[in-house]
Amino acid sequence: MKRLILATLIALCSSCTVQRINKSITKSDIFDKGHLGFMLVDPAKDKVLVEINADKYFIPASNTKLFTFYTSYILLGDSLVNGLNYLEKGDSLIFWGTGDPSLLHPDLKNTKAIDFLKRQDKKLYLLDNFDQVDAFGPGWSWDWYNAYYATERAAFPVYGDIVRFAKAEGDSTFSVYPPRFEPALEVVEPEGKSSSSFRRNHLENKFNYFVTSEATPKRFETDIPFITSADLAAQMLTEEVGKEIRVINNPKYLNEEPIKLKTAPADSIYSQMMKISDNFLAEQLLLLVSDQLNNKLSTADAIAYSKENLLDDLPDEPIWVDGSGLSSKNMFTPRSIIALLGKIRTEVPFDKIKAYFPAGGESGTIKSWYAADPGEPPYIYAKTGTLSMSNALSGYLLTKSGKTLHFACLMNNYAIPSSQLKTELNKVLHSIHDNY
C-alpha cells in the first residue's frame, strides 16, 4: 500500500511539473509574439511531456543539419571519407572530385590527396565534373556571395573555397591564406566607413581591404569565399603538387567505376559542422553522400535517398532542399525532429553526440547560452538554427534526476531580437533540468 501511495505521489508531482513547463511556454509574453512549436519527450518512458504545435511545419534554419548529420553518419560512417575518384589509363591518371571539403582547408588541414598526386609518375588530369554542383543552394540569396556562411559548393574544393585573412595578437600585419591571393588584394581607405573590412568583387576573385585611419583590431580572422572552377582548382593543385595538372572534359569517364582515395576523418568534419554550424561542410557532406551512393554529385539525390530509405518512418515528410538550412524552403515539424533525435540516439553513441553537438555554456554556437549552474557539467547538447525569420534549438537535455530528455523548439516570424527568445527559452530549459 505504501508503495502504491508513493508511486501515486511521484506521478502527481511529475504531472504538476509538466503542467508548469507547459504553462511557462503557452503563457509567455515573449513566445506569444510569433509562431512557436515545441515538443519534449521522455524516451525512457516513451512519453510525450509537452506538445505545442508539434505537427505544424516550421522553417528550421540550421536544425536542417541534424538531418544532414544523421544521413552522413549512417552512409559515410565515422572513419575516412572518399577524397577523390580516379582511373589509371596507360601513362595517365584521371581524377575528379567527390565533394570532400577537407583538402587544404585552413581548419581541417588535410593533404592526403596532394600527397597521393605527388607520388604519381603518370600524367595528371583533372576531369571536370563541376557542372554537377550549383554554387548556391535553392532559395539562397545572391548577395550572400561575400559571406563565409554562403561559401560556394563545389565538386572539388581546395582551401575550403575561402581566402582567410588573419592577424594574431602582436603581429604588425595580417596573413593571407592561401598566399596565392595576396596579389588580388587591394587596400583602400573609403570615406565615411567606421571599421575595417574585407570584401570580394561580386563576379571576380579580386578583394578589397577597406581600412580606416583608426587603429586596426589587435587580432582578427575573416573568411571570404572565392569563385571556384575546374580551371582554378587545377591551377591551385598544380602549385601544391609541383606537377602540371590539366583539365579534361570527357563525361564518359564518369560512367566507369573509379578507385576511391580515402582522405579526411569524417569525425572531424561532423564535429566542426555541428559545433560551429558550418554551412559549407554541411553542403559538401551531402555531396559526399551522393558520391558514395552512385558516383555522382547531387544534393537532391542524397536527400531523396535519405527520405526514402532512412527517414521514411518520420511522422511528417521532411520538406528538405539543402544540407545547411540556409534555404527558407526547408520545412520540418517539431515531432519529426524529435523522431530524428531518437534515431540519432539509437545509432550514435552518446559520447560521440557530446563530442559532435554544441554544449550549453561550453562549446560551439551555444557557448554563451544555456549554461549549467556553476561547477556542474553541461546539461544541454543541441543544434541551433538562425535565419532572419527563424530561430531553433533541438537536442538533448540532461536533468538533475539523471534523465535524458529529447526536445525540439522551432520559432518563426518573431520581430524581436533573438536574444530575447534565447533568454526565455533558457528559463524553460533550466526549469526542466532542475525539476523533472
Buried (B, 14 or more C-beta within 10 A) or exposed (E): EEEEEEEEEEEEEBEEBBEBBBEBBEEBEBBEBBBBBBBBBBBEEEEBBBBBBBEBBBBBBBBBBBBBBBBBBBBBEBEBBBBBBBBEEEEBBBBBBBBBBBBBBBBBEBBBBBEBBEEBEBBBBBBBBBEBBEBBBBEBEEEBBBEBBBBBBBBBBBBBBBBBBBBEEEEEEBEBBBEBBEEBBEEEEEEEEEEBBBBBBEEEBBBBBBBBEEEBEEEBEBBBBBBBBBEBBBBBBBEBBEBEBEBBEEEEBBEEEBEBBBBBBBBBBBBBBBBBBBBBBBBBBBBBBBBBBEBBBBBEBBBBBBBEEBBEEBEBBBBBBBBBBBBBBBBBBBBBBBBBBBBBBEEBEEEBBBBBBBBBBBBBBBBEBBBBEEEEEBBBBBBBBBBEBBBBBBBBBBBBEEBBBBBBBBBBEBEEEBEEBBEBBBEBBBBBBEBB
